[in-house]
Structures are given as structure tokens and as C-alpha cells.
Amino acid sequence: MEKPYNIKSISEYHSLLGVEKPKHPLIGLINHENIRNYNDERLKNKTYNFFTISRKINYDGTMKYGQQYYDFQEGAMVFHAPKQVIVSELADNVQLRGWTMLIHPDFLRTYPLDKNIQQFGFFSYAVNEALHLSDEESKIIESVMDTIRKEYISGIDVYSQDILISQIELLLNYCNRFYNRQFITRKAVNNDLLVRFEKLLADYINNGHLQQKGIPSVQFFSNKLNMSANYLSDMLRNLTGQSTQQHIQDIIIERAKYILTTTNLTVSEIAFELGFEYSQSFSKLFKNKTNQTPLEFRTSFN
């Protein structure tokens, strides 16, 4: 499988679609009717470095997400988390309607939503069905989006981020309610390899094993999943373009960002909590992943 193209920034995605620059580097809103370029080869097999929430109308094409094809109908909503692979192709001359909101994880730092967004199951590969809204649900979603649009285009001030994040959280809570309504008679979806791996990693971190046992090895997960380490990495790379080790590191760095912005722990204390024997190793990995030292990252959010 061809390696997916990684779209690193929201500005880059706006540019690829041929729409105007975002009003804010960490959050973007795209009106699908303004898209001038949606058949760029880089858009057919891609990953994002940010969350996306989309309302797609008149979608004539295919989309593969995780290991299955997405269930799409007119007026559907879809949700993607960072680093997930989306393979899609639109029919020629399609006239899209709807919108897409792009949210970089750094926009959520220092807010409870930074941690809570992981609890919304529709951002997971385990959910391969789009959200189909009733007429009444559609009115509620569009009402919240109208508030977000007005705040987004009104200019940045000291209250902008607070208001936008509160409205985004409201939107996600409504979507959670509507998904539960939609799946009330739906049988549980069998978890694919990536979902099983991510759950093992999340459980390892949440149970405090990083501090007690150190950073888990690839072999640890391959044993749990009853496969060889090479096979596991090959399968994950085929799904996401990243190896098992890269997945582990990315999740640990995201946890480090959360600790840096919500506590006063020293870099050494954070390194120890995350399973690093030496703080220098933690700082080196953090800078390699973010182009900032841990202290530079913390300072940028104070």
C-alpha cells in the first residue's frame, strides 16, 4: 500500500483544497462549496495532524477509513482524529455542499476538552459508520455551527478561544447523543487491529505502568495480540503509515503535552512519570517530535 500523504498543518489543507487561508493557525472552517480542488492525488490517501469534523452533502464517491469502507449517505457527518488514514476518491464534477471544521490538538491545550475529546468514541477507527442526522438533529447541529462561524470570523480577542472551545464541546456532546440514538439497535463493531492496539496502549498508560514498568516495547504488544513484532509493525504501517514504535512515541508525547500544560511538574519529574530513565532522553524525543524543548512548549502556553 502506498504511504499516505501527511497533511501537517491546517493552512496546508486549506491550500490543497484551494480555499482561503484559515483565520487562525490552529482552527479552520471550510465551506465545501468554496473548494476549488478536491481531486489532488495527495488528497486521495492521507492523514491529518489535526481533528476534523465534517458535514458532507452530495458526496458522490468512496471513503475507506481504518480497514472498512465508510457508510455514507446524503447529509452525513464524519469525524477523524490525528494520524488516522483516510482513502477517498470523489466522482468527477461533483458539487459538494456542507462544511469541515479542523481543530489542531494544540488549540485545546490547558482546557479539559484536551483530555475529554478522546472519550468521544466516534473519533475512533472502531466506528466506521457516519452519523446520519434527522431533520430536527440537523437544525440543532447547524445552530451550534452558526455560533462557531460567527465567532471564527469576528476576529481574535482574549475571549475567542474560550467561546470557540465551549461551542465545539457542545457540538460534540450533541453528536454523542445522536450517535447513541443511531446505534441503539446496532450490534457491536468488531475491533480491528489498530483499535485493539490503541486500547492496550491506553490501558497501559492509564494504569500507571509507564512509571512502574517503563515505556512498553513492541514485543509487549505483539505478545498481547498473539503475533510477531515485525508482523504487528507491518500491519500498523499498512494502516497508518507509522510503525508500532512511532505510535507509542506519539501517544507518550501527547500525554507529555497535557502534563506540561496542566501541572507544575519539572521536566525530570515528567520524564520519570512517563517511563524515561533519563530526562535527557525525554527532552530529545520531545524536541524531535515537536521542534520545541519541553520548557519552550510549556512557556508558549503560559
N, C-alpha and C positions, 0 to 999 in steps of 0.2 A: 504493500500500500504506500502511495506517495505521502511523504511527510506533510502534514498540514501547515499552511501558512499562518504564522503567529502575528496577529494584529496587536501591536504593543500599546498603542495609545488611542484614546477616543478621537483625537484630532486626525490620526491616520485613517481611522474608519470613516470619518466624515469625508475625508479627501478621496478615499477609494470609491465611495458612493457618489461623489460629485455634488455634495451638498455643502452649504456654507459652514464655516468654522464654528465649533461649539462656543457657547457663551462663557463656559468655564472649563478649564483643562481636565477636571475630574468628573464632570457630568455633562451629558449631551442629550438632546431631544431631536429626533429626526422624523419629519413628516414624509411618509412613503411616497406621496405624490410629487415630492421635490427631488426624488432620486433620479439622477441622470445616467447612472452607470451601475447596473446590477449584474452584468454578465462578465465582469473581470474574472479571469482564471483564478486569481488569488482568493476570490470570494467563494469559490465552489468547495474548497476543502480547507477549513480554517479553525483557528482557536482565538479566543479573546483573552486579554489581560484584565477584563472587567466583567461585571454583571450586565446582562441585557434582559429587558422586559419588552415584549413586542405584542402589538395587536395587529394581526395580519388579515386583510380583507382582499379578495380577488387573488389569492395566492394560487397560481397555476404552476405546479412543479412538484419536486420531491425534496425531502429533507431526511437525512439519516443522522441519528443522534444516539451515541453510545453504540449498541450493536443492533438496533432496530430502527425501522422507518417510523417517522412521526405520523401520528394520526391527525391529519389536517382537514379542516372544513372551513367554510367561509365564516369570518368573524372570530377566529380562534386566537387565544393568547398563548405565547410560549415564553419560557424562562431558561436562561443559560447562566451557569456560573463560570468564573475564570478557569481557563485551561481545558475546558471541555471541547471536544472536536465536533464540528457541525459540517456535514457534507450536504450540499444543496445545489440544485440547479433549477432555474426558472425557465418557463417556456418563453419563446421569443415574443416580443411586442406586448408583454403583459402590462396591464395598467394597475399598479399596486395602489392600495389605499390602506390607511391605518397609521401607526406610529411605532417608533422604537425608542426606549429610554436606555441610556448607557450610564452605568454607575461604577466608577473605579473604587476598589476596596479602600483606598486611602481617603476617599471622601467621607467614609463612615468612621474613621479613627476617632477615638475618645467618646463615641456615642454607643449606647447599649446595642443599637442595631448592628454594629460591627460584629458582635458575637451572635446576636439573635438571628441574623439573616441565615445562618447555617441551619436553623431549625425549620425553615420553610422547605418542606420536602419536594416541592415542585422544581427546585433548582438542582435536584439530583438526577443522575442517569437512571435511577430506578423508575422514574415517571416518564414514560415515553408517549403519553397521550396529552395532547394540547387541552387547554381549558376552553370549553365551549360555553359562551355566555347566553343566558336568556335575555329577552328584551329589557326586563327590569334590571338585571345584573349589569347589562351593558350601560344603562343610564347611570348607575352608581359609579362604575369604573370611569366613565368619561367625565363625570362631575369632579372626581378627585383629580383626574389628569388636567382638567381646565385650571384648577388651582395651581397645580405644579407648573403648567405652561406660563401662567401669568407671573409667577414668582421668578421663573427661569429667565424670562425676557425683561424683567423690570430692573435688572442691574444688581450688582453685588453690594450688600451692606453688612453690618455686624449681625443682622438677624436672618439673612438669607439662608445660611446653611441649616440653622435650627428649624426653620419653617419647611424647607425642602425635605429634610430627613423625616420630620414628623408626618408629612404628607406621603412620602414614599412608604413609611411603615404602615400608614393607614391603608394605602393601596394593597400592600402585601397581605395585610390582615383580611381584607375583603376577598382577595384571591384565594386565600387559605380556606375561608368559609365556602366559597363557590366550588373549590375543588372537592371539599368534603361532601358537598351536595352531589356533585357529579359522580363521585366514586362510591357512593353509599351502597350500591349493589354490585360494585366491581370486585372481581377476585383479585387477590394479592398478586402483584407482579413478581416473577422470579428475578432475584437479584443477579445481575451479570457480574463478571469478574471484577470490574472496576469498583462496583458498589460494595462487594464483599471485602475487597482490599481496603477501601476507604473507611469502612466500618471498623475493621480490625485496627487500623491506624488511629482512628478517633478514640476507640475504647482504650487503646494503649496509653494515649496521652491523657485522656480524662481520668483514668485510674491512677495517675501519678507515677507511671512506670518509667517515664523519662528520667526523673530524678533518682528513682530507686535502681533502675537497671541500665540506664544509659540509652542512647539512640539505638533503635532496633535495626537489626541487619536485614538485608534482603532475604537471607536464608530463613530468618524467623517467620516472615510472611509466607514464603514458599512452602515451608513445613505446615503452616496452619491451613494453607489452601491445597495441600497434597499435590504439589507439582515441583519441578526443579526450579532453581533460582533463575536460570537462563530462560526457561520457558515463560516464567512469570514476567520477566522484563520484556521479552519479545512480544508477549500479548499486550502488555500495557503500552509499549511503544507503538504497536499497531493501532491501538485505540486512541491514543492521545498524543503520540509523538514524543513522549517522555519515558525514561526508564523508571524502574522501581525506586532507585536511589534518588532521582530527581524529584519524584513525587514526595518522598519522605522529607527531603530538604525543604521543599516549597511549603509544606504544611507546618513544619517547625518554624520557618521564618515568619509565616503569618501569625503563629502563636507568639513569637518574639515581638512582633509589631504591637500586638494587643497589650502585652505586658509592659512594653516601653511607654505606651501612651496612657496607661491606666494605673500605673504604680510608680513608686519612687525607688524601686529596687535598683541596685547598682548593676553595671554590665556583668560583673563577675557573678553576682547572685543570680541574675537571669540565666547566664551560661550554665551555672550549676543546676538550676531548676529544669533546664531544657536538656540535660544529659551530657553536656560537654565537660570533658576532663580539664580542659584549659580554656580560659576566657578568650585567649588569642585566636583559638580555632573558631570559636563562635563569631568573633568580630570579623574574621577573614571571610567566613561563609556569608555573613550578613551583608558585607560590602560587595561581595561578588554578586549577590542576588539583587541588591537594591541600589548599588553605586553610592551608598552612604554608610558611614560608620553608625553603630547603634546610637551613639550620643548625638550625632548630626540628625538622625531621624527623629529622636525624641525632641530635640530643640526646635525642629521645623513644625512641631505640633503644639508647642507651648506658647 
